Amino acid sequence: MPVPTLTFAFGVELLIVDAARLMGLRAPFRISSLPQGAPLRPGIYSIIEDIIAVDGSGGTEFRERFNARYNASHDFRQMLHRLTLFWAVPACLIAGATTAVIFTAPKDVAYVIGWTVPFAWAAIWALITTKWVQISLRDEHRRWTEGREKEPAVAP
């Protein structure tokens, strides 16, 4: 039961933060590097930021560059919003389904399902996310480059 519970908490947190962002609410307290009172970011933003800045040793430089990218690119903001929903909704569904199985299946089956299904789902979602982000960033780069090519040349 611990893994489905954490999966549910993860999904609900992402949904709450993204819903608050869409309603125009501001951060009620500091969230990662986002100061209190700042406009909220998609739910997945602070998770990505903290994992790469802390666990990936990206540090403050990564946080600053991630923030600049978020502020500069509509495509990037949309990708993060979609990724939030892509992770949040299935997390809640997986947690609910796994919990239902845990309470209705024989003890051994419930144990195996409870500990494997959420991890298997997360592994599959991580692979899909990796490919999705690669494609999205490539498309963003293409549109960014095309946009610059359409700008009038500035005389020296």
N, C-alpha and C positions, 0 to 999 in steps of 0.2 A: 504493500500500500504506500510506502514512502515515495516511490518514483512517480506513480500517477498523481499523488498529491502535489509534488513539486512541479510536475508538468502542468497541472491545472493552475497553480499559482503563477507560473511563468506566463502562460497564455492570458490569464486574466490581467496581470500587470501590464502586459503589452497592449491589451485592448483598452484598459482604463486610461493609460497615458495617451494613446492615440486618439481616443474619443475626446479627452480633455483638450488635446491640441486642436482637433477639428472644431471644437466649440470656442476656440480662441482664449482658453484659460492660460494663465501664466504659471510658471513653476512655483509651487507653494513653499518650497525649500530648495536648497542646492541639490541638483541631480547630476552627479559626476562633475563635469566642468561647467555645467549650466548653472549660473547663479540664480538665487531666489529672485522671482519677479520677471525673469526672462521668458520670452515665448517658448512654449514646449516644442520639443522635437519628436519625430516618430519614436514609438516605444523602443525600437531596436537600436536607435542611435546610441544611447548610453551604454548598452551592452557591447556593441562593436567597439566603441571608444575605449571602454575600460579593459576589454580583453586585449586589444592590440597595444594600448598605451602601457598597461601594467604587465600582463602576462607575456606579451610579445615584445616588450622592452622598447616600444615606440616613444614612450615618454611624452613630455610636454610638446615637443616638436610635432609628433603625430596629432595630438589633440588640436593644435593650432591649425595644422594643414587640413584636418578633417572638417573643422569648423569653417574654414575658408571655402573649402569645396562645397559644403552644404549651403553656405550663403550665396555662392556664385552660380550654382547650377540647379535649374528647375528639374532637369532630368534626374539628377542625383537625389534630390528631395523626393521625387515621385517614386524612384526605385526603393528608397528606404521606407516609405509609407507602404508600398506594396509588399515588401519583405516583412514588415511588421504584421500585416494581415496574413501573409503566407505562413508565418510561424504561429501566430496567436490562435487563429480559429482552429486549425488542426490540433494544436496542443490541447485545447479544451475538449475537442471531440475524442482524441486518443485517451485523455485522462478519464473522461466519462465512460467510454466503452471499456477501458481496462478495469475501471472500478466496478462496473456492472459484472464483468466476468469474475473478478476476485470474489464478489459476494455470492455468486451463483454456481461457480464451478467447484469441483473437488479441490481439496486443499493443495495437493501437489501441482495440479494444473494452474490454479490461481497463483501460486508462488512463481511458477515459471513465466506465466503471462505478465504478471505484475512487474517482474524484473527485466523481461526481455523486450516486450512490445514497445514501451516508450524509448528505449535506447535504439532499437532497430529503426523506429520511425525517425528519430533525431539523426541517425547516420544517413538515412536516405535523403532526408530534408537538407542535410549539410551538403551532400553531393549535388543535389538539384540547385541549391543556393549558390554554390561555387560556380557552376556553369552559367546560371542566370546572371550573376553579377558580372562575370567575364563578358558576356554578350551585351549587357546593359552598358557597361563602361566603354566597350568598343563602339557601340552606337552613339553614346554621348560624345565620345571623342570625335567621331565622324561629323556629327551635327555641329559641334563646337568649331571644328576646322572649316566646315562649309560656311558657317556664319561669319567667320573671320575673312574668308575669301570674298564674301559679298560686300564687305565694308569698303567704302571708298579709300583709295590709297592716299596717304598723307604725304605731302611734299616735304622734303627735308629742309 
